[in-house]
Amino acid sequence: AGDTFISCYPNAGLPNPMSDTGFDETPEVTSRLLHEFAAEGLVNIVGGCCGTTPQHIGAIHDAVANQAPRVVGRSLFYKEAA
């Protein structure tokens, strides 16, 4: 995957028919997780899929706005210490 763009387009958690939205994950949780991926330099494109709302997308934007995208060509695997 070193020479490709990587996207992360998560659901808002697992489906839950008892939830008002059908999913339990809040915008704060989703955005925190995507911030961690972005801060580690793992993603180029972020978004949201099933169960995400405009509030989720806004929180994701705020969480990753100051993060640099993944450098295409950078290995995603770490070398083990000898």
N, C-alpha and C positions, 0 to 999 in steps of 0.2 A: 504493500500500500504506500510505499515511500514516494512514488511518483504520481499519486492521484490526490484529488480533493476528497475529504471525508466529511460527511454530513451526519448530524445527529437530530433525529426528528421523533422524540419520544411521545408515548401516550402519557396521560395524566394519571399514571398508576394503573392498577389492575381494574377491570370492570367491576362495578358494585351496583347492582340494581336498586339497592336501598339508598344510594346517594342521590342528592338533588340533580347532579349533573351526570350521573352514571359512573363517575370516577371519583376517587377519594383524594388524589394528590393535589395539594394547593399550589397556586402560582409560586409561593415562596420556596416550596420544596423543589419543584421542577427547575426553577431558575438557579437555585443553589447548586444542584447537581450539574447543570450545564455550565455554570461558572467554573466548577472544578475541572471539567473536561477542557474548557477553553484555557484556563490558567496553566494547565499541563501541556498546552500546545497540541492537543489531540484532534481538534476539529477546525474545519474551514467554514462550514455552513450549519446554522442551528435553526430550529423551528419547533413546531409541535404538531402532533397528530391527534388521535382520538381522545376526546375528553378535554383537550386544551381549549381555552377561551381567549378572548382578546386580553383579558387580564394576565393570563399565563404568558402570552406573547410579549406583552409590555414588560413584564417582570424579567423574562429571558433577555430582552433587549437591554434593559438596564444592567443586568448581571454580566453581560459579555461585551458591552459597548467599548470598554477600555482595554480589552484583551486583543492581542495580536492573533491573526489567524495562524493555523498550523503552517509550518514551512514545508511546501511540497518538495519532496526529495529527502526529507529527514526520516530516518528509520523510526518506526514505532516500538522497536524492541530495544531493550537495554542490554548491554554486554555485562556478563557476570564478572565479578572481580576474580582475578587469577589467584 
